Amino acid sequence: MLLRKTAVVLAFALGATLTVPGVAASAAPAVPEGAVSAAPAGAAAEQTSTHDAPASSSGAAAAGPAVATNNPVIIVGGLSGFAFAYEPLAARLGADGFRPFIYELPGLGFGDIPTSARAFADYVDQVRATTGATRVDLVGHSEGGLVARYYLKRLGGTGAVDRYVSLGSPQYGTYVANVIAFLGLGSCAGVVACQQMRIGSDFLADLNAGDDTPGSVSYTTVRTWQDELVRPVRNAALDDGAKNVLIQSWCPLRLVGHLGLALDGTTYTVIRQALRDESIRPNCWAV
């Protein structure tokens, strides 16, 4: 059991040690040719990026079902998640007629989650101003789902958002963060966001007090049994009327890890359906 816990912690630590907060500014990916960028001004601009993915040249958007919304879709990255890691998801959304943007967490998400959420609130306003949209939709991966949810619940974001989709977000914490302390590695090795994602943290106690799904926002969560970082897997779900999708409840043989939720074809069909206000019926054979 200890070896198993150690392996899980090493997986978590790998994601944290591949990057360090000071790298974000110098390593921010360039905007692809033909893309539109709207980064926050000042220091925050060095640690966040948005990519408006180019429209599909194959006519895929016209061939598929009509998009239910013209809202910009902001993909909110997770801990140590560079923006370029979410470009495949943005490309899928763009091909289906959505207007995707990618938000890279300040300091790659190592710092205080409420602070990241306040920076994100400014970013949402900038996307709305740039696009002329009244409201946006949010797709948050891992910690990004917590940042987006804090924005909705504690920073008045429900008035600017129609749809919220989280992918493997530890809404009620993960024992992986607790195990790091158990193994004598300190309080999440000093990573503030990790401390806040521990089961029973003050941050999560505040975030989960009261209604999980405030406002008129449509809430959807997606989780997978193979998530190596969010344990127990049930903690990636929300109460109070959210649509909670466990991939293996529909597709028992589908193998999807924590990082894979942002890349997996079956998961994408759930994202697309949620953003179109369609009934959730994952395509188990999507690539």
N, C-alpha and C positions, 0 to 999 in steps of 0.2 A: 504493500500500500504506500509506504514511504517513497519507494522508487517511482511509483505512478505519479504521486504528487510532485515529486522532483521534476519529472518529465514535463508535467503541465506548467510548472513554474518556469522551467527553462524556455518553454515555448513563449510564455508571456514576456520573459526577460529578453528574448531574442528580438521581439518586436520593439522593445524599449531601447535596446542598445544598438540597434542598427543605425539609429539617428540620435542626435542630441539637440536640445533646443537651439543652440547657437548656430546650427547648420541651416536652419530654415531660410534665413534671408539670402544666403549665398547660393543655396541649392534650389531655389524656387524655379519650377519649370517654365520655359518660355511659352508664350501663347502660340498655338499652332497657326500656320499661315491661313489667313482668311477668317480667323476667329476674332471675337469681340472681347476685349478685356475691360473690366470695371473693378479695379482693386481699390480698397480704402486708402485714403491719403495718409501721409506720414509713415510712422514706423510700422503700423499695421499693414500697410501696403506691401511691405517686404515679406510678410509672413502669411499672406493670403493671396489666393488667385482665383479668378473665375474664367472659365472657358465656355464660350457660347459655341457649342459644337456645330460644325457646318451641316447644312441640310443634306439629306441623302441625295445623291445624284441618280439613284436607281428608281426613284419614284415610289419607294416603299411606303412612305406616309400616305400617299394618295391611294395605294392599293389596299391598305388595311382599313379597319374600322375607324370611323370618325373620332378624332380626339375630343374628349368631353370638355376640355379646358384649354385655354390659351395662356394659362399662367406660366411664368418662368418656373422651372424646377431647379431648386438648389440642392446639390449633393453635398452633404456635410461629412467631411472625412473623419477618420478615427484617430486614435493615439498613434503617433509616429507615421501617419498616413500622408505621404506626399500627394499633391494634387494629381500628378501624372498616373498614379495607381488607379484613379477613378475615371480616366479618359475612356476606357472601353465601355463603361456604363453610360457615360455621357454620349458616346457615339451611338449606342443602341437607342437612347432616348431621342437623339437628333434624327435618326433614321425613321423613327415612328412619329415625327412631327412635333415633338416637344421642343422647348427652348431651355436646354440644360446649362447650368452654371456649376462650377466646382468651388467649394470653399475649403481651403486648407486651414486647419485650426492654428491659431497663433502659437508659436513655439512648438508646433506639431502636437499640441494637446497635452504637453507634460504638466502644465500649470493648472491653476485654479479653474474649475469648470464654470462657475458663475462669471468669472472675469472673461473667459472665452465666449460665454453667451452674450455678454454685453457688447463685445466686439462684433459678434455675429449679428446682433440687432442693428448695429450701424450698417453692416454689410447688406442686410435685407432691404433697408431703406435705400441704399445706393442702387441695388438691382431694380427696385421698383421705379426709382427716378430715371434710371438709364433706359428701361424698357417701356415706361409709361403704364406698367401694370399696377392695378390696385392691390392685388393679392398674389401670393406665390404658393407653390407647393414645396414640401421639404422631404428629402430622402436622406436619413442619417445612418451612417454605418458605425457600429460599435459606440465609442464615446461620442461620436457625432450625433447619435440619437438622443443622448442625455443633454448635450449642449442645446440642441433644437428644442427639446422638451422643456428645459429650464426657461428658454426664451418665451415659449408659449405660456407657461404656467406662472412665472414670476416676473416677467418683463413686459407683459401686456401684448405678446405677439399674436394672440388669437385673432385680433382684428385684421391682421395682414396675411393670414394663412388659411387656405382652404383644406389642404390635405397634408397629413403627416404619415410618413412610412419609416419605420426603424428596421435595421438589419442587424440582428445579433447585438442589440444594445443591452447592457446589464441594468435594466430598469430597476431591479431590486437588488443589485449588487452581484458579485461573483466571489465564490470562495477561493478562486485562484489568487486574488489579492490578499485574502486572509492567510492563505498558506505560506505566502512569502515571509510573513512575520513568524509563522509557526516554525519555519525552517531556519530561523535565526538570521535572516537577511535584512532585518530592520523593518521599519514601517514603510513597506513598498519601495525599499531602496531609495527613499527620499523623494519619490515621484508623487507630487501632490494629487494629480488626477487619479492615480492608482489608489491612494489612500481614500479618496472620496468614492471610489467604486467598490470599496470593501463592504460586504454585507454588514449592516448595522451602523454605517457611518452617519455622522451628523448631516452631511450633505444629502444623502438618500432619505434620511428620516424627514427632512424638510421637503424635499421634492415629492415624496410619496404621501405627505399629509393631505388628506382631503381627496378631492376628485382627481383620478388619473387622467381624465380626458376633458379638460375644461373647454368651454366655448363651443362654437358650432363646427369646429374642425373635425374632419373625418380621420380617425386614427387607425392605422394598420401596423401590426408588428409581424416580423418574419423571423423564425428561429429554426435551428437545425440540431438534431441529436448529436451530430459529430462536432459541435462547437467545442473546441479545446480550451477556449478562454472564458466563456460564460457558463459557469456551473453553479447551481443546477440550471439546466436549460430553461425551466419554467420561469426563471427570473428575467428572461428576455421578453415576457409578455406583460400586458397591462390589463387592468380591470376596468369597470365602469363603461362597458359598451364598446371597447376597442375590438377590432377584428384581428384575432391572433391566429397566425398561420404557422403551423409546424410542417415543414416541407415533407417529412417522412409520414405524416398522417395521410397525405395524398399519394406520395411516391415512396413507398417503403424501401426501395432499393437505391434511392438517390443518395449519393455520398457528397456532402457539402460541408466544408470546414468553415471556420470563423471568417477568414479572409476571403474564402470562396463565395460568400454571400454577395459580395459586390461584383462578382464575375460570372456566377452560375446562370445558365440559360433558364432553368426552371424558376429560380428566384426572380429573374427579370420578368417572367410572365406575370408573377404576382404583383410586382411593382407597377407594371403597365396597367393591369386591371384596376389596381387601387387608384391610380392617377386618373383613370377614365371613369371611375365610379361604376365599374362593372362588378358582377358577381365574381368572387374569387374561386377560380378553378385552375390550379397550376397545371401547366403542360409538362408532364413528366419526361418527355422526350426532347425538350428544347435544348439547343446547344448554345 
